[in-house]
Amino acid sequence: MKKVMVILILAVFIASIAVVNFMGILPVPKDSQTYVTSIDVPSVNLLGENGREIKPTPLGSELLYTFDFIATDGGDEFYEKDDENNPNIVTLAQTLMVFPTNATNKEVEFIIDRPDLAYYHEISKSIIFMQPGVITVKIKALDGHGASTTVTFWARSAEDQQG
């Protein structure tokens, strides 16, 4: 090889080291994990009213979803936990968004503050109200990073609907 080629190869090598140091190229391990940074619930669907979409209203830093509680055929405002005729079912499965969209583990858990009023049904991915009232639901990512959001539901009783 000629002397010029050796000097040219050496110059490119030194320049590449300088570029890598300047740009700060960082190797990404193959098993890296992308964590959930935020959870958004732009709307929910009330299955008791043919899947009617409910948009939230701001309640401080939280979101409030309001709907009219549908009483039993006898006019009673209380359902048993596994009552198949309960139409007061709110589903979040179609509208719940986890960001970033390429998160490694997008699973979330639902923590309801008033299990006497409503519960989360794992199979249908919905919240089932057994009686009217206000509940707060914390939706928390299960990736261990701690991202969560809080939403509030108000199932209005017949008295609240008239007033």
C-alpha contacts under 8 A as a table, 3 or more apart, distances in Angstrom:
res1	aa1	res2	aa2	distance
1	M	5	M	6.58
1	M	6	V	7.11
2	K	5	M	5.52
2	K	6	V	6.72
3	K	6	V	5.30
3	K	7	I	6.34
4	V	7	I	5.16
4	V	8	L	6.09
5	M	8	L	4.98
5	M	9	I	6.14
6	V	9	I	5.24
6	V	10	L	6.16
7	I	10	L	5.07
7	I	11	A	6.11
8	L	11	A	5.06
8	L	12	V	6.27
9	I	12	V	5.20
9	I	13	F	6.16
10	L	13	F	5.07
10	L	14	I	6.23
11	A	14	I	5.21
11	A	15	A	6.03
12	V	15	A	5.00
12	V	16	S	6.04
13	F	16	S	5.21
13	F	17	I	6.50
14	I	17	I	5.23
14	I	18	A	6.40
15	A	18	A	5.08
15	A	19	V	6.18
16	S	19	V	5.04
16	S	20	V	6.15
17	I	20	V	5.25
17	I	21	N	6.18
18	A	21	N	5.17
18	A	22	F	6.03
19	V	22	F	5.04
19	V	23	M	5.94
20	V	23	M	5.30
20	V	24	G	5.85
20	V	25	I	5.86
21	N	24	G	5.32
21	N	25	I	7.33
28	V	32	S	6.99
29	P	32	S	5.49
33	Q	103	A	7.51
33	Q	104	T	5.74
34	T	102	N	7.06
34	T	103	A	4.77
34	T	104	T	5.18
34	T	105	N	7.83
35	Y	100	P	7.77
35	Y	103	A	5.45
35	Y	104	T	6.48
35	Y	105	N	7.19
35	Y	143	D	6.50
35	Y	145	H	6.32
36	V	39	I	7.73
36	V	98	V	6.72
36	V	99	F	5.68
36	V	100	P	6.08
36	V	103	A	5.70
36	V	105	N	7.55
36	V	106	K	6.95
36	V	141	A	6.73
36	V	143	D	7.09
36	V	145	H	7.04
36	V	147	A	6.18
37	T	98	V	7.93
37	T	99	F	5.82
37	T	100	P	6.54
37	T	147	A	5.59
38	S	98	V	6.19
38	S	99	F	5.25
38	S	100	P	7.44
38	S	147	A	5.74
38	S	148	S	6.54
38	S	149	T	7.45
39	I	96	L	7.35
39	I	97	M	5.78
39	I	98	V	4.67
39	I	99	F	6.15
39	I	139	I	7.66
39	I	141	A	7.98
39	I	147	A	7.27
39	I	148	S	6.21
39	I	149	T	5.99
40	D	96	L	6.04
40	D	97	M	5.11
40	D	98	V	6.48
40	D	99	F	7.99
40	D	149	T	7.28
41	V	44	V	7.31
41	V	92	L	7.48
41	V	95	T	6.21
41	V	96	L	4.92
41	V	97	M	6.36
42	P	55	K	6.82
42	P	56	P	7.20
42	P	95	T	6.60
42	P	96	L	7.31
43	S	53	E	6.56
43	S	54	I	5.59
43	S	55	K	4.73
43	S	56	P	6.36
43	S	92	L	7.63
43	S	95	T	6.17
43	S	96	L	7.99
44	V	53	E	5.72
44	V	54	I	5.30
44	V	55	K	6.82
44	V	65	Y	7.93
44	V	90	V	6.55
44	V	91	T	5.92
44	V	92	L	5.22
44	V	94	Q	7.98
44	V	95	T	6.43
45	N	51	G	5.09
45	N	52	R	5.38
45	N	53	E	4.45
45	N	54	I	5.90
45	N	90	V	5.61
45	N	91	T	5.32
45	N	92	L	6.75
46	L	49	E	5.84
46	L	50	N	7.07
46	L	51	G	4.90
46	L	52	R	5.24
46	L	53	E	6.41
46	L	54	I	7.07
46	L	88	N	7.06
46	L	89	I	5.85
46	L	90	V	4.65
46	L	91	T	6.56
47	L	50	N	5.23
47	L	51	G	4.17
47	L	52	R	6.75
47	L	87	P	6.58
47	L	88	N	7.01
47	L	89	I	5.44
47	L	90	V	6.17
47	L	91	T	7.19
48	G	51	G	6.72
48	G	70	I	7.71
48	G	86	N	7.91
48	G	87	P	4.09
48	G	88	N	5.45
48	G	89	I	6.21
49	E	52	R	5.55
49	E	87	P	7.74
54	I	65	Y	6.64
54	I	66	T	7.50
54	I	67	F	7.73
55	K	65	Y	6.63
56	P	63	L	5.61
56	P	64	L	5.21
56	P	65	Y	4.79
56	P	66	T	7.55
57	T	63	L	5.79
57	T	64	L	5.18
57	T	65	Y	6.61
58	P	61	S	6.99
58	P	62	E	6.13
58	P	63	L	4.83
58	P	64	L	6.06
59	L	62	E	5.13
59	L	63	L	5.42
59	L	64	L	5.86
60	G	63	L	7.71
62	E	150	T	6.20
62	E	151	V	5.80
62	E	152	T	7.13
63	L	150	T	7.45
63	L	151	V	5.08
63	L	152	T	5.98
64	L	151	V	6.29
64	L	152	T	4.77
64	L	153	F	5.72
64	L	154	W	7.20
65	Y	151	V	7.74
65	Y	152	T	6.23
65	Y	153	F	4.81
65	Y	154	W	6.21
66	T	153	F	5.91
66	T	154	W	4.77
66	T	155	A	6.12
66	T	156	R	7.14
67	F	154	W	6.47
67	F	155	A	5.28
67	F	156	R	6.10
68	D	155	A	5.59
68	D	156	R	4.75
68	D	157	S	6.55
68	D	158	A	7.68
68	D	161	Q	6.88
69	F	77	E	7.80
69	F	88	N	6.46
69	F	131	Q	7.51
69	F	132	P	5.90
69	F	155	A	5.11
69	F	156	R	5.37
69	F	157	S	5.61
69	F	158	A	7.42
70	I	77	E	7.53
70	I	87	P	6.77
70	I	88	N	6.35
71	A	74	G	7.67
71	A	75	G	5.31
71	A	76	D	5.54
71	A	77	E	4.78
71	A	78	F	7.28
72	T	75	G	5.09
72	T	76	D	5.23
72	T	77	E	6.38
72	T	78	F	7.43
72	T	79	Y	7.49
72	T	86	N	7.62
73	D	76	D	7.42
77	E	130	M	7.97
77	E	131	Q	5.67
77	E	132	P	6.95
77	E	157	S	7.58
78	F	130	M	5.64
78	F	131	Q	4.79
78	F	132	P	7.88
79	Y	83	D	6.34
79	Y	86	N	6.63
79	Y	130	M	4.72
79	Y	131	Q	6.47
80	E	83	D	5.27
80	E	130	M	6.42
81	K	130	M	6.49
83	D	86	N	5.75
86	N	89	I	7.37
86	N	128	I	8.00
86	N	130	M	7.69
88	N	128	I	5.98
88	N	129	F	5.48
88	N	130	M	7.51
89	I	126	S	6.50
89	I	127	I	5.78
89	I	128	I	4.55
89	I	129	F	6.38
90	V	126	S	5.54
90	V	127	I	5.15
90	V	128	I	6.37
91	T	94	Q	7.43
91	T	124	S	7.89
91	T	125	K	6.42
91	T	126	S	4.20
91	T	127	I	6.24
92	L	95	T	5.50
92	L	96	L	5.56
92	L	125	K	6.96
92	L	126	S	6.18
93	A	96	L	5.73
93	A	125	K	5.86
93	A	126	S	7.12
98	V	101	T	6.29
98	V	103	A	7.94
98	V	106	K	6.47
99	F	102	N	7.54
99	F	103	A	6.89
100	P	103	A	5.48
103	A	106	K	6.05
105	N	142	L	7.28
105	N	143	D	5.66
106	K	141	A	6.92
106	K	142	L	7.44
106	K	143	D	7.34
107	E	141	A	6.07
107	E	142	L	5.64
107	E	143	D	7.32
108	V	139	I	6.39
108	V	140	K	5.31
108	V	141	A	4.34
108	V	142	L	5.30
109	E	139	I	5.73
109	E	140	K	5.35
109	E	141	A	6.53
109	E	142	L	6.82
110	F	120	Y	6.88
110	F	137	V	6.39
110	F	138	K	5.81
110	F	139	I	4.80
110	F	140	K	6.60
111	I	137	V	5.50
111	I	138	K	5.06
111	I	139	I	6.48
111	I	140	K	7.85
112	I	115	P	6.17
112	I	118	A	7.55
112	I	119	Y	6.85
112	I	120	Y	7.58
112	I	135	I	6.85
112	I	136	T	5.99
112	I	137	V	4.61
112	I	138	K	6.58
113	D	135	I	6.22
113	D	136	T	5.65
113	D	137	V	6.47
114	R	117	L	5.64
114	R	118	A	6.60
114	R	135	I	5.81
114	R	136	T	7.46
115	P	118	A	5.21
115	P	119	Y	5.58
116	D	119	Y	7.86
116	D	130	M	7.76
117	L	129	F	5.90
117	L	130	M	5.45
117	L	131	Q	5.42
117	L	132	P	6.94
117	L	133	G	6.75
117	L	135	I	7.43
118	A	127	I	6.63
118	A	128	I	5.42
118	A	129	F	4.20
118	A	130	M	5.52
118	A	131	Q	7.30
118	A	135	I	7.64
119	Y	127	I	5.65
119	Y	128	I	5.55
119	Y	129	F	6.76
120	Y	125	K	7.15
120	Y	126	S	5.83
120	Y	127	I	4.50
120	Y	128	I	6.34
121	H	124	S	5.82
121	H	125	K	5.67
121	H	126	S	5.39
121	H	127	I	6.03
121	H	128	I	6.90
122	E	125	K	5.02
122	E	126	S	7.08
129	F	132	P	7.10
129	F	155	A	7.71
131	Q	155	A	7.77
132	P	154	W	7.51
132	P	155	A	4.81
132	P	156	R	5.69
132	P	157	S	5.26
133	G	154	W	5.74
133	G	155	A	5.24
133	G	156	R	6.37
133	G	157	S	7.25
134	V	152	T	7.04
134	V	153	F	5.61
134	V	154	W	4.41
134	V	155	A	6.36
135	I	152	T	5.73
135	I	153	F	5.37
135	I	154	W	6.64
136	T	150	T	6.89
136	T	151	V	5.83
136	T	152	T	4.37
136	T	153	F	6.39
137	V	150	T	5.66
137	V	151	V	5.35
137	V	152	T	6.11
137	V	153	F	7.85
138	K	148	S	6.86
138	K	149	T	5.85
138	K	150	T	4.42
138	K	151	V	6.55
139	I	148	S	5.44
139	I	149	T	5.34
139	I	150	T	6.11
139	I	151	V	7.93
140	K	146	G	7.01
140	K	147	A	6.09
140	K	148	S	4.23
140	K	149	T	6.64
141	A	144	G	7.15
141	A	145	H	7.46
141	A	146	G	6.36
141	A	147	A	5.54
141	A	148	S	6.00
142	L	145	H	7.67
142	L	146	G	7.66
143	D	146	G	7.48
156	R	159	E	7.84
156	R	160	D	5.56
156	R	161	Q	6.18
157	S	160	D	5.18
157	S	161	Q	6.21
158	A	161	Q	5.04
158	A	162	Q	6.43
159	E	162	Q	5.41
159	E	163	G	6.36
160	D	163	G	5.17
